[in-house]
Amino acid sequence: MTGSELRPQLLDRFGLSVEVKTPDDLPSRIEVVRRRDEFESDTAAFITKWAKEETKLRKKITSARDRLPSLTVPDAALERAAKLCMTLGTDGLRGARFRIRDKLRRLSC
């Protein structure tokens, strides 16, 4: 465990975690470096350049969030989530609850 990682007993308290890693294909690496350089060179122009794309993404997220309360998870999905957590030996019910929330979020998108 490095100094920037959470202990496992704390990490399981989060419903979402993201692993950020360096792209492992050349075109993606080049694009990341290019965009970062554009941002550092002229932040205002970079923001303007990506504003339309960001607005589209924001609308998509908002729409999905609005649909979320009306969705239900089928019993079969609940059973799969519970079985997976039991197989993995997770302690408590938090894992199954987060799997269900994740399923709902994906359905809303």
Buried (B, 14 or more C-beta within 10 A) or exposed (E): EEEEEEEEEEEBEEEEEEEEEEEEEEEEEEEEEEEEEBBEEEEEEBEEBBEEEEEEEEEEEEEBEEBBEEEEBEEEBBEBBBEEBEEEEBEEEBBBEBBBBEBBBEBBE
